[in-house]
Amino acid sequence: MHVKSILALLSSCCSLLVSAEQCVLQEKTVARSQVNIAERGTIRRDVVPAINGGKKCMVDLRVRVGLEWYTTFGEHTWPGDMPTDQACAVAVARAEDSVRDRVGRIQTTSEKTLICNDRPELSLLRNTKTGLVGDAGQFRMHPNYPNRFYHNGAQCRWFLEPEFTGRDIRAFQGVVCEVQGGKWVVVDKF
């Protein structure tokens, strides 16, 4: 009895795997720089006229990351419509970002997700025959003829269907036209 229940469980798992016709592997990789500025030295700032008529704040400072000190430089140009302290704060932030970029340890995180879909109305149709009805996304668009056209008042488009015949793969092409309810019908395939 125990063996029968295991076999039943295996057969149901296998049928689930067989019915999952479309699977997509999504991968997301994120790189983050892990740098904490522990201490800042004296900030030297100079505000000078900018070439375009505004102002430019140039700062240089030393910052400590871990046990090491680094000299860095940053600048910010603005039209002169904000207080100097705010503009120079932007220049300091840019200088600190420069240090983070130079000495940062990069931490990379990767996440992979397998998404399977066993809904037949979303999968590509295969071995189509004239008269077969399906959704627009179930027919592979023809790469050479991607534009839609009208035939006898119906909106139509070309499709391409690779098919395995004997020992070779053959590319069939055809025409599908839109019918009621947003469905498409195969009107010709050759």
KEKE-3310 file (N, C-alpha, C; in steps of 0.2 Angstrom, whole numbers, plus 5000, padded with zeros to 4 digits):
npx = (5004:5010:5019:5011:5005:5016:5019:5007:5009:5021:5016:5007:5015:5023:5014:5010:5022:5023:5012:5016:5019:5026:5040:5049:5064:5068:5080:5089:5101:5110:5121:5129:5138:5147:5152:5156:5158:5168:5174:5176:5188:5194:5184:5188:5182:5179:5171:5167:5165:5156:5158:5146:5140:5134:5137:5151:5154:5168:5175:5187:5192:5197:5193:5189:5189:5186:5201:5209:5213:5207:5209:5198:5188:5176:5163:5150:5140:5129:5115:5115:5104:5102:5106:5123:5128:5120:5122:5136:5135:5130:5141:5150:5143:5145:5159:5161:5153:5162:5173:5167:5164:5177:5184:5175:5169:5162:5146:5137:5122:5112:5097:5086:5072:5060:5047:5033:5020:5005:4994:4984:4979:4988:4999:5010:5003:5004:5007:4996:4980:4970:4956:4958:4956:4962:4970:4978:4991:4995:5000:5014:5022:5026:5042:5046:5035:5028:5017:5000:4985:4971:4958:4944:4937:4941:4953:4970:4985:5001:5009:5021:5027:5037:5040:5043:5048:5050:5067:5070:5068:5055:5049:5034:5022:5008:4992:4982:4966:4956:4942:4926:4925:4938:4946:4957:4958:4965:4967:4974:4988:5004)
npy = (4994:5006:5008:5010:5022:5031:5029:5035:5048:5052:5050:5060:5072:5071:5073:5086:5092:5089:5096:5109:5120:5132:5140:5152:5159:5171:5183:5193:5204:5213:5226:5232:5245:5245:5256:5265:5281:5285:5296:5314:5325:5342:5353:5361:5374:5383:5397:5402:5412:5406:5400:5401:5412:5409:5402:5393:5380:5373:5360:5352:5338:5327:5311:5297:5280:5265:5261:5269:5285:5296:5308:5319:5327:5338:5346:5359:5367:5381:5392:5403:5405:5399:5396:5398:5388:5377:5374:5370:5359:5350:5349:5343:5331:5325:5323:5314:5303:5301:5295:5284:5277:5274:5267:5257:5242:5229:5222:5209:5203:5190:5184:5172:5167:5154:5154:5146:5142:5134:5137:5134:5143:5153:5148:5146:5141:5125:5115:5120:5121:5126:5136:5134:5142:5155:5165:5181:5182:5169:5165:5165:5180:5185:5188:5195:5201:5211:5220:5223:5220:5223:5212:5208:5216:5212:5212:5207:5197:5191:5175:5165:5148:5137:5120:5103:5091:5075:5073:5086:5104:5114:5129:5135:5147:5158:5166:5174:5180:5192:5188:5188:5193:5196:5185:5175:5168:5155:5157:5154:5143:5139)
npz = (5000:5004:4994:4983:4986:4985:4971:4966:4970:4963:4950:4949:4952:4940:4930:4933:4930:4916:4911:4912:4901:4897:4903:4912:4916:4927:4931:4943:4946:4958:4962:4976:4984:4998:5009:5022:5028:5041:5047:5045:5039:5040:5030:5015:5006:4992:4984:4968:4954:4941:4924:4916:4921:4933:4950:4957:4968:4975:4983:4994:5004:5017:5021:5032:5029:5036:5042:5034:5027:5015:5002:4994:4981:4976:4967:4963:4952:4951:4947:4956:4964:4976:4993:4998:5007:5005:4992:4993:5001:4992:4984:4993:4996:4983:4983:4993:4987:4977:4984:4989:4977:4973:4983:4987:4992:4983:4984:4978:4974:4969:4962:4957:4948:4944:4933:4929:4918:4915:4908:4895:4886:4885:4879:4864:4849:4840:4826:4818:4809:4795:4800:4814:4829:4840:4853:4849:4854:4854:4841:4832:4827:4811:4806:4794:4790:4799:4800:4802:4791:4781:4775:4766:4775:4787:4800:4798:4799:4796:4801:4808:4809:4816:4812:4816:4805:4800:4799:4800:4802:4798:4792:4792:4785:4787:4787:4799:4804:4813:4822:4830:4847:4849:4846:4835:4819:4809:4792:4781:4778:4773)
capx = (5000:5014:5022:5006:5004:5022:5018:5002:5011:5025:5013:5003:5020:5025:5008:5011:5028:5022:5007:5019:5022:5030:5043:5053:5069:5070:5086:5090:5107:5110:5128:5129:5144:5147:5157:5154:5163:5168:5176:5178:5192:5192:5182:5190:5178:5180:5165:5170:5161:5156:5158:5140:5137:5132:5142:5153:5157:5173:5177:5191:5192:5199:5188:5192:5185:5189:5207:5212:5211:5207:5208:5193:5186:5169:5161:5143:5138:5122:5114:5116:5098:5101:5111:5130:5129:5116:5126:5142:5133:5130:5148:5153:5140:5148:5166:5160:5152:5168:5177:5163:5166:5184:5186:5170:5168:5155:5142:5133:5116:5108:5091:5083:5065:5058:5040:5030:5013:5002:4987:4985:4977:4994:5005:5010:4999:5008:5003:4989:4977:4965:4950:4959:4954:4966:4971:4983:4998:4997:5003:5021:5022:5031:5047:5047:5029:5025:5012:4993:4982:4964:4956:4937:4934:4944:4960:4973:4992:5005:5012:5026:5026:5042:5037:5048:5045:5055:5073:5071:5063:5053:5045:5027:5019:5001:4988:4977:4962:4953:4935:4922:4928:4946:4950:4960:4957:4969:4963:4978:4994:5008)
capy = (5000:5012:5009:5013:5029:5034:5029:5039:5054:5053:5051:5067:5077:5071:5076:5093:5095:5089:5101:5116:5120:5138:5142:5157:5160:5178:5184:5199:5205:5220:5227:5238:5247:5245:5260:5270:5286:5285:5303:5319:5330:5349:5354:5367:5376:5389:5398:5406:5413:5400:5402:5403:5418:5407:5401:5386:5378:5368:5358:5346:5336:5321:5306:5291:5274:5260:5264:5273:5292:5298:5315:5319:5333:5338:5353:5360:5374:5383:5399:5408:5406:5395:5398:5395:5382:5371:5372:5367:5353:5346:5347:5338:5324:5322:5321:5308:5298:5299:5291:5277:5273:5272:5262:5253:5234:5228:5216:5207:5199:5187:5181:5168:5164:5151:5155:5141:5143:5129:5139:5132:5149:5158:5145:5146:5135:5121:5111:5123:5120:5131:5136:5134:5149:5156:5172:5184:5180:5162:5165:5169:5185:5184:5193:5199:5204:5212:5224:5221:5222:5221:5207:5207:5219:5209:5214:5201:5198:5185:5172:5160:5142:5131:5113:5097:5086:5070:5075:5093:5109:5118:5135:5137:5154:5158:5172:5174:5186:5193:5187:5191:5192:5196:5179:5175:5162:5153:5157:5150:5141:5135)
capz = (5000:5004:4987:4978:4987:4982:4964:4964:4971:4958:4944:4949:4951:4933:4926:4934:4926:4909:4909:4913:4895:4897:4909:4911:4921:4928:4935:4945:4950:4961:4965:4981:4987:5006:5011:5027:5030:5048:5050:5040:5041:5039:5023:5012:5001:4988:4980:4963:4948:4935:4917:4913:4925:4940:4955:4958:4975:4975:4990:4995:5011:5019:5024:5034:5028:5040:5045:5029:5025:5008:5000:4989:4978:4973:4965:4961:4949:4951:4944:4961:4967:4982:4998:4997:5011:5002:4986:4995:5003:4986:4982:4998:4994:4977:4985:4997:4983:4973:4988:4989:4971:4972:4988:4989:4991:4979:4986:4973:4976:4963:4963:4951:4949:4938:4933:4924:4916:4912:4905:4887:4881:4884:4875:4857:4845:4836:4821:4816:4803:4793:4804:4821:4832:4846:4854:4845:4857:4853:4835:4832:4822:4805:4807:4788:4788:4805:4800:4800:4785:4781:4770:4766:4781:4794:4802:4797:4800:4795:4807:4806:4813:4814:4813:4815:4800:4799:4802:4798:4805:4792:4794:4788:4786:4786:4789:4804:4804:4819:4822:4836:4854:4850:4844:4828:4815:4804:4786:4776:4780:4768)
cpx = (5004:5017:5017:5005:5010:5021:5013:5005:5016:5022:5009:5009:5022:5020:5008:5016:5027:5017:5010:5023:5027:5033:5048:5058:5070:5076:5087:5096:5108:5117:5127:5136:5143:5152:5154:5159:5163:5170:5177:5183:5190:5190:5185:5186:5180:5174:5168:5165:5161:5156:5152:5136:5134:5138:5144:5156:5162:5175:5182:5192:5195:5194:5191:5186:5189:5195:5211:5209:5212:5206:5203:5191:5179:5167:5153:5143:5131:5121:5114:5109:5097:5107:5118:5131:5126:5120:5132:5141:5132:5137:5151:5150:5143:5155:5165:5158:5158:5172:5174:5164:5173:5186:5181:5171:5162:5152:5137:5128:5113:5102:5088:5077:5063:5050:5037:5023:5010:4995:4988:4983:4983:5000:5004:5006:5004:5004:4996:4987:4972:4959:4952:4959:4959:4967:4977:4990:5000:5000:5009:5021:5027:5036:5048:5041:5025:5019:5005:4990:4975:4962:4949:4934:4937:4951:4964:4981:4995:5008:5017:5026:5032:5039:5043:5045:5051:5061:5075:5066:5061:5048:5039:5025:5012:4998:4983:4973:4958:4945:4932:4926:4935:4950:4952:4959:4962:4965:4968:4985:4998:5015)
cpy = (5006:5013:5012:5020:5033:5035:5034:5047:5056:5054:5058:5072:5077:5074:5083:5096:5094:5094:5108:5117:5126:5139:5147:5158:5167:5178:5191:5200:5212:5220:5233:5239:5248:5249:5265:5274:5287:5292:5307:5324:5337:5350:5361:5369:5383:5391:5404:5407:5408:5404:5405:5409:5416:5407:5394:5385:5372:5366:5352:5345:5329:5317:5300:5285:5268:5263:5268:5280:5293:5305:5315:5326:5333:5346:5353:5367:5375:5390:5404:5409:5402:5397:5394:5388:5376:5369:5368:5360:5348:5344:5342:5331:5321:5320:5315:5302:5296:5294:5284:5273:5271:5266:5257:5246:5233:5222:5215:5202:5197:5183:5178:5165:5160:5151:5150:5142:5137:5130:5138:5139:5154:5155:5146:5140:5132:5117:5114:5121:5126:5130:5136:5142:5149:5164:5175:5182:5173:5160:5169:5174:5184:5190:5198:5203:5206:5216:5221:5224:5220:5217:5206:5210:5217:5211:5207:5202:5191:5182:5167:5154:5137:5125:5108:5092:5081:5071:5082:5098:5113:5124:5136:5144:5153:5165:5170:5181:5186:5192:5190:5189:5192:5190:5180:5168:5161:5153:5154:5149:5137:5135)
cpz = (5000:4997:4982:4979:4984:4975:4962:4965:4965:4951:4944:4949:4943:4929:4927:4930:4918:4907:4909:4906:4894:4903:4907:4917:4922:4933:4936:4949:4952:4964:4970:4983:4994:5008:5016:5029:5037:5051:5044:5043:5040:5031:5021:5006:4998:4983:4975:4958:4943:4929:4914:4917:4932:4945:4955:4965:4974:4982:4990:5003:5011:5023:5026:5033:5031:5044:5040:5028:5018:5007:4994:4987:4975:4971:4963:4958:4949:4949:4950:4965:4973:4987:4997:5001:5008:4996:4987:4998:4998:4984:4987:4997:4988:4978:4988:4992:4979:4977:4988:4983:4970:4977:4990:4988:4988:4982:4981:4975:4969:4965:4957:4953:4943:4939:4927:4924:4912:4909:4898:4883:4881:4880:4868:4854:4841:4831:4819:4810:4801:4797:4811:4823:4839:4847:4850:4848:4856:4846:4835:4826:4817:4806:4800:4787:4795:4805:4799:4794:4785:4774:4771:4773:4787:4794:4802:4799:4798:4801:4804:4811:4811:4816:4812:4810:4798:4803:4801:4801:4799:4795:4789:4790:4784:4788:4794:4803:4810:4818:4828:4842:4854:4848:4836:4825:4810:4797:4780:4780:4774:4769)
residu = (MET:HIS:VAL:LYS:SER:ILE:LEU:ALA:LEU:LEU:SER:SER:CYS:CYS:SER:LEU:LEU:VAL:SER:ALA:GLU:GLN:CYS:VAL:LEU:GLN:GLU:LYS:THR:VAL:ALA:ARG:SER:GLN:VAL:ASN:ILE:ALA:GLU:ARG:GLY:THR:ILE:ARG:ARG:ASP:VAL:VAL:PRO:ALA:ILE:ASN:GLY:GLY:LYS:LYS:CYS:MET:VAL:ASP:LEU:ARG:VAL:ARG:VAL:GLY:LEU:GLU:TRP:TYR:THR:THR:PHE:GLY:GLU:HIS:THR:TRP:PRO:GLY:ASP:MET:PRO:THR:ASP:GLN:ALA:CYS:ALA:VAL:ALA:VAL:ALA:ARG:ALA:GLU:ASP:SER:VAL:ARG:ASP:ARG:VAL:GLY:ARG:ILE:GLN:THR:THR:SER:GLU:LYS:THR:LEU:ILE:CYS:ASN:ASP:ARG:PRO:GLU:LEU:SER:LEU:LEU:ARG:ASN:THR:LYS:THR:GLY:LEU:VAL:GLY:ASP:ALA:GLY:GLN:PHE:ARG:MET:HIS:PRO:ASN:TYR:PRO:ASN:ARG:PHE:TYR:HIS:ASN:GLY:ALA:GLN:CYS:ARG:TRP:PHE:LEU:GLU:PRO:GLU:PHE:THR:GLY:ARG:ASP:ILE:ARG:ALA:PHE:GLN:GLY:VAL:VAL:CYS:GLU:VAL:GLN:GLY:GLY:LYS:TRP:VAL:VAL:VAL:ASP:LYS:PHE)
# end
